[in-house]
Structures are given as C-alpha cells and as structure tokens.
Amino acid sequence: MALVTGLLLSGCAGDDDDPTATDSPAPSAEGSASSTPSATASAPATDVDPASVKANELALVPVMMYHVVKPEAKGEYDQTPTEFKAELERMHEADFVPITVQELVAGDIDVPAGKHPVVLTFDDSSPQQIQIGADGKPTADSAVGILEAFETANPDFRATASFYVNGSPFNDPKAVPWLVENGYEVGLHTVNHINLKQSSDATIQKELTLNSEDIKAAAPDAVVNTISLPFGISPTNKSLIRGGSYEGKSYEIDGALLVGSNPAKSPFNVDFDPYAIARIRSGPKSKPVDTDSTYWLNLLEQGKWTPYTSDGDPEKISYPSTSSVKLGEKWADKGNEYDPDGATGSSGSSSGSTSSPNPSSTTSSTPASTPKSTSSGAPSSTSTP
C-alpha cells in the first residue's frame, strides 16, 4: 500500500468538481487580534473578566493547511523552511496558540485568556513533514523539527498539529508512533489518496478502515476520528465520512476538513458543521494567491475579521452581547454572554446585534486526535489538496 510521494503531491493539485468552502461574506471590521496579556499554553484557568481581554469564543478559528516544507519549494502548497518559520512567527506575534482538529471538533479549546486558537494541519504524510533521526527526535529540517524548535524558543506557542496520512506515512515507520506519543494528532486521508466521489461505497469503506487500522497498528494509543478529504471532495454517500466498516473492522469520524479558503467557524457557533471545516491554504510566498494564509493574516492585522479570543476558562464560553453569532444549543449551559463595556451578562444567552464574520462552507470533512495538553469572512477559492 506504499505510495509514491509524487503521486500524493499531484493528487492534491485540485479538482474543478470540488466545492470546498464558498460563499463567505465580505470581511467585516468588527474586530482584530489586539495585543493581549501574555500567558503560557497549559496555564490554569483564572478568573479573568472576559471584557478585559475582549473574549469572543463564537468568533473564527483559522485552520491552516500545509503540505511540503522543503528548501526547493515549487508546488502550489509548498513552503521553504524559512517561509514556514516566518509564518509561525507571524502567528505567534498575533497571539495564536496551536490546538488540534480533534480538540476543535470536541470544543476542547483550552488556551490562555486573550489568546487565539489556531489549527495547523498537514496533508499527504510526505517525508519532509517528519523524519526521526538517530537520536530518536524529528530532524531539524523537517516541519515537525522546525515546530518543536519554535516551541523551545517560544514556550507559549504549543508544538502540536494534525497530520492526515496515506499509506506508508512519511516513509518512516517511527514517525507515527513519535507523533502520537508527543501529543500530535494523526488522522485519515485514505490509503491511496482516492477521490471519494468517484469511488464505490465498498472502496471508500475499505480505504478508510485500512487507513485507520494502519495508524492504530503503528500507534495503539492513537485516537483516529477526523479526516482530511482527499482533493477536498466528499463522497456521494456522505454518511461514509461519519463511519463505516470493512471485514469486521470499523472507523468512526467526528470531523472532516475541506481545502479552502477561509477561517473556520467556532465549534460553539450554532451553524458549525464538523463535517465541513474550512481551511486556509498555505504556499510559497513568491506566488501568493487570494485567500491564502498571507491574505488572511494581512486582513487580521487590518482588523477585517474577528478571531476566537479565549476567556482562559475552558468551562465557560464567553462572547460579547453584541455578537451576531448564536451559541449552539448543546453548549447553552456553558454560555457566558457579557457586556463588552465591562459587566458580565447572562449565562446561556445567544442573542446579538453586531456582525462577526461567519464564513460558510459547502463540503463535508474533518480530522481528529489528541495533542499536548494546553490548557468571519471573505472571498473564497476552490483549490483543493
């Protein structure tokens, strides 16, 4: 079931039949990532006035999509190590803290007050993403090696990400066990990077069951319950990206990732669809495209969209009474609506008046897994991985 890396890379080149994330409203100037008190990821919950940090846990969560990190980056999704490091630095300076897809889908978002969650995702399990050296650690030039070194230099930027793997992941049998043991998520991308829409129900279930079983065989403690849809395309029978079986084995999926092209909705947003999670594509800075990571980070600096801002308490979901986004009913007991001028409002309320960007998506997909413990809108594109 081994795959040639070149096949995987070409397999992510896109497809006109892929709807991905679409129909996002024009950027709103409701808020920006303003500077907030620094805190350490994994910091214990403190009694912070949500108004003091402008907490908004109904706002947007950027889910970044990466593929290959290598010096000779040429593909539309590739970055050089220098570009990848610069993007990590830019996110760190904007007070982002990484979480996993699994945490996003479960609403298990535990980042310090005033900080913003970001999800780093990697498709296709290319060798450049992680290789384990003779010392038992990721090589320094791999994406994971770079991320680990960045956390060492910046302890408040948690080194975690979600990896969506195919057959023979990373061409290194030590890679998946290391990722799971060190708090990264490993999710589904099918064994052979198949187009789910062009495949039979039986083939889809075989591919996803074997994909899941391969991961668990390499890392028995792995929680495998999210998927990055190959090419960003859902199957005709959408129930198969929720679960299925093959030869007595089964898989269950709680979340599915799309390909483009805007920040994802908060899991606490009443309109959040865990099977259609939008992502922001990344790529070479020498070939920027609209709606890529540079585009969205630029808009953030300009105050054109509002990022999810934590209140520091994972047992509360704080949001200003001015938010137009409504709290999902399943989260009502944790709701903490507050007066942005300072007074805490009623729990469980979901009313609002002013706008918070609320991009929409139109395809099913999502990945999940367990990470290291840590404590809306613009034009869309149709490229796919």
N, C-alpha and C positions, 0 to 999 in steps of 0.2 A: 504493500500500500504506500510505498515511498513515493513522494512526488518530487519532480524536478523543480528547483526553485524558480527557474524561468517560467514554467507553466503557471505557477502560483501568481507570479507578478503580472504576467499577461492576463491572467484570469481576473485581475482586479481592475482592468482598464476601463470598465464602464459598459453600459448597455442602454440603448435608447428605450427599452421596454421597462426600465426601472423608474418607478415614480419617485422614490426617495422622499425627502422632506420637502414639502411645497406649500405655496400659498401663505407665506408669512407676511404679516402686515409690515408697513414701513417702520423703520426704527423709531422708537419713542424716546423722548428726552427725559423720561420720568426719573432716572437716577443714574448714578455712576458708581464705580468702585472707589469710593473715597478712602483715604488713608484711615486706618483704624488701629487701636492699640494692638501691639504685637503680642502673640501668645504662642504657646507651643502646642503642636499637634499632640493629641492624647491628654491635653490639660483637663483636669477635673472640672465638672460643671460648677459654675459660680453664679451667684445671684446678681446678674447684670441687668440693668434697666434696658430693655430692648430698644427704647428710643435713643439711648446714648450711643448705640452702635449702628443705628438705622437698620435693625434686623428686619429682614424680609425673606421668610422661608417659603414663600409662594413664588418667588422670582426664578429666573433662569439659571440653569446649570450647564456650562459648556462641557461637552463630551468630545474630546479631541481624538481624531483618527490618524494613526501613524502606520507606516508600512516598513520601509527600509531606511536605516540610518547608516550611511557609509560615505567615505571621502569622495568617491566619484558618483555622487547622486545624479541620476539622469531621468528617472521615471517621474511621472506627474505627482506621485505621492512620496517621493524620496526626499530626504534631507541629509545634509552633511552633519557630522558631529558638531561642528561649530554652530550650524543653524539650530540644531536640536537644543544645545546648551543655551543658546541665546533665547529660545522660546521658553525654556524652563525658567530662566532668569526673569523674563518679562512677566510670566505668570506669578512668580514669587513676589516680585515687586508690586504686583496688583493684589497681593494678599490672598492668593489662591492656595488651597491645601488639597492634595490628591485624595480621592476615595476610589472605590471600585464600582463597577457596574452593579455587582450584586448588592452592595450597600445602597446604591441609588435606588434600585428597584424595591428593596425592602424598606426604604425610608429610614435606614440606619445611618444617619448622617451626623457624625459627632466631630465637629471641628470647632476650634475656639471662637469665642464671641468676636464678631466683627470680621471674621474670615469668610472666604467663599469656597465652596467645594468645586473641584474640577475633576473630571474623569479622564485618564489617559488610556487609550485603547490601541492595541497593535493587532493587525490582521496578518494572516498567512504564515506565521511562525518561521520567518526567514532566519538564517544563521546569524545575520547581523544584529538581530534583536537581542540574543543572548547566546554566549558560549561560555562554558565552565572551564576555567584554566586549571593548571596543575595544582594550584593552591586551593582548589575547591570553591573558588569565587568567580563571579562573572568577569570576563576580561574587560579591561578598562575602556576599550574602544567600542564595546557593544552598547546598545541602547540602555540595557539594564545597568551595565557598569557605569555609564555616564549618570544615570539617575541615582544610583547608590552614592556615587561620589558627590553629587549635588546635595543630597540629604546630609552627608557628612559635613559639608561646608555650610549648609543651611538647615539645621535640625528642625525648624518649624515647617519644612516642606517635606512631607512624608513620602518616602520612596515606595510607591505602590502603583500598580497599573493592572489592566485586564488584557490578557493575551488570548486571541482567538486562533486556534491551531488546526492544522490539517494533518495528514498522515506523516509519520516520521518527523515530528516537530523539531525545528531548529537544527536538524541533522546532528543532534547531541542528546543521547538518552539521559544525561544527567541534568538537562535543563528544566524539564517539567517538575521533577522532584524538588529541585532547588527553589523554583518559583513558589510552589505551594508551601514549602517549609518556611519560606521567608515572607509570607503574607501577601503574595500576589495572587491574582485570580487567573485561572485557566478555563477558557470556555470553548464552545463549539463553533466550527466553521466548515464542517463536513470533512470527511477523509480526503476526497478528491476535488474539492472546490467546485462542486456541481452547481448548475443553475437549477434551483429548486422548482421554478415554474415550468421548466422543460422536462422534469423528471417525474416518474410514476410515484404513487404513494408508497409502494413497496421499496423502491430505490431510496427515497428520502428517509424512510424509517431505518433502513439498513445503514445508510451513511451516517446518520446521527447517532444511532445506537452504538455502532462500532467506534465512532469518534469519541463518544462518552466513555466507553469501556476501555479504550486505549489510554485515555487520560488517567482513569482510575487505576489501571494496571501499573502505570508509571508512578502514580502518587495516590495511594489508597485513601489518604485523608482529604483528597480534593473534593470540593463541592462544585459540581458541574451543572449549572442551571441557567446559563444565559448563552445566547448565540449572536454572532455577527453574521448576518445573512450574506452569503456569497453574492457578489455583484449588487448587494442591497435589494435583492428580489425575493419576495415571499412566494411560497407555493400556492397553487390554485386552492388546494385544501389547506386553509390557514390553521386548522386545528393541529396540523403536524408540527407547527413551531411552538406548540404548547406541550406536546408529548406524543409518544409512540413507542413501538416495540419491534423487536426482531429476534427470532429464535430464542424466545424465553427471556430475553433481556429487554430493559426498557429505559427510556430517558424522559425527564420532565424539564420543561423550560419555563422560567418565570419572567424572562425579559429578552427582547430582541432588538438589535441595533440596525439602524438604517445607515446610509452612506453620507449624505449631506443633509443640510447645508446651513444649519443654524443651531443655536443653543437649544438644549432640551428643556422641556417643562419640568418644574419641580414635581417630585413624586407625590407631593401633598396637594397639588393643583387638581381640582375636580375633573379636569379634562386630560390628565396624564394617562397615556396609553403605554403600558410597559412593553407591548409588542410592536411598538413603532417609535423607538427612541432616536431622535435626531442626533446627528454628529456634525462636527466641524472638521473638514478635511485639512490636512497639512500638506506641505510640499516644499519644493525648492524656492528660496526667497528670490532667486534670479528669474523665476517665472510665476509671479503672483497671479492669482485669479480671484475674481469676485467671490465673496462668501467663504474664503479660506481663513485659516487661523489669523493671519496678519490683518485681514479685513475686519474680523470681529474684535480682535484686541484693539485695533485702532478706534472702532466705534465705541468700545468700552471707555477708552481714555477720553473720548469726546462726550461722554455722558449720554450716548444714544440708546443704551439698553441697560436694564437693571439686573445685576447678578444676585443670586441667592446669597443672602448675608445671614450668618448664624447668630443666634442669641446666646450660644455657648451652653445651652441646656438641651440635651437630646430628648428629654421628656416633655418638652414644650415645642409647639410650632408657632413661632411669633411672626406677626405680619402687621403692617400699619392699617388702620381703619380706612385709609384712602385707597387701598389696593382694589383693583377691579377684578383680580383673580379670586376665585372662590375656593375655599377649603373643601377637600373631598370629605364626604360624609363619614367614611371609615376612620378619619383622623379627628373627628369632632371633639373627642374627649381630651385631646392634646392641644387644641386650638387656643391661641393666646393673642387675640386682637388687641392692639394698643393704639393710643392716641400718639401720633408722631410728634406732637408738641410736648410729650412727656408723660402723660398719665396712662397707666395700663388699663386696657379696656376689658371687655367680657371674654371669657373663655368660650371656645367653640363657635364663635360668630364667624360668618363668612361673607359679610357684606363689603361693599367697596364703592369707590367713586372714580378715582383717577386711574389712568391706564398703566399697566405693567406689561411690557412686551410679552406676547403669548404666541410664539410661532407654532404653526401646526405641522403635522407630519402625515404622510399617507401610505406608509407601508409597515408591515409587521416585522419586528426584530428586536433583540435584547440579549446581553450576556450576563453571567454572574459568577461569583466565587469569593472566598474570604481573604481579606488583606490584613496588613499590620494594624493593630488597634490604634485609634487616634481618638482620641476622643472620637424683553422678548420681541423682537422680530426684525426681519429684513428680507430683501430679495433672496430667493432660494435658487439652488442649482440642481442639476440632475446627474452629476458624475457619481460613479459607484466603485467600491473596492472589490 
